[in-house]
Amino acid sequence: MPPNPVLLRFMSATHSFWYQVSGGIIGRSVFGAPVLLLTATGRKSGRSHTTPLIYLQDGDNFVIVGSKGGSDQHPVWFLNLRANPDAEVLVGRARTRVRAEVATDEERARLWPLLVKLYGNYDEYQKGTKRQIPVVILRPVS
């Protein structure tokens, strides 16, 4: 069953608030997987939106997954990054400017098993939707 969007927004806002207030002490992980805060520009509003997301560290890059709980629609943050790939991540108290890129087929083939090992539900989400769940690489920029 797809997640309730109102509940997801509430949970996301609450998680982001406590993560920021505590410097990442509260909310630094979910189900044992590390969490970052992604701040991206809304493609329609032009305003900043912050979303807590599980991530995989891949060298200097942060890798995130546009699963939306296995929904048949992409998450809003992913649509925002497609429109404007420049964003910011917060890990603990460290802020990093990044540029988002959808992983190539080769990158996805390498990263997907690592992501599933990090958070096993990703595999179930992929099986439950018709869309290919995007893997997004956030590359630091200076």
Stockholm file with secondary structure:
# STOCKHOLM 1.0

chainA/1-142         MPPNPVLLRFMSATHSFWYQVSGGIIGRSVFGAPVLLLTATGRKSGRSHTTPLIYLQDGDNFVIVGSKGGSDQHPVWFLNLRANPDAEVLVGRARTRVRAEVATDEERARLWPLLVKLYGNYDEYQKGTKRQIPVVILRPVS
#=GR chainA/1-142 SS CCCCHHHHHHHHHHHHHHHHHHTTSTTSEETTEEEEEEEEECTTTCCEEEEEEECEEETTEEEEECCGGGCSSCCHHHHHHHHCCEEEEEETTEEEEEEEEECCHHHHHHHHHHHHHHCTHHHHHHHTCSSCCCEEEEEECC
#=GC SS_cons         CCCCHHHHHHHHHHHHHHHHHHTTSTTSEETTEEEEEEEEECTTTCCEEEEEEECEEETTEEEEECCGGGCSSCCHHHHHHHHCCEEEEEETTEEEEEEEEECCHHHHHHHHHHHHHHCTHHHHHHHTCSSCCCEEEEEECC
//
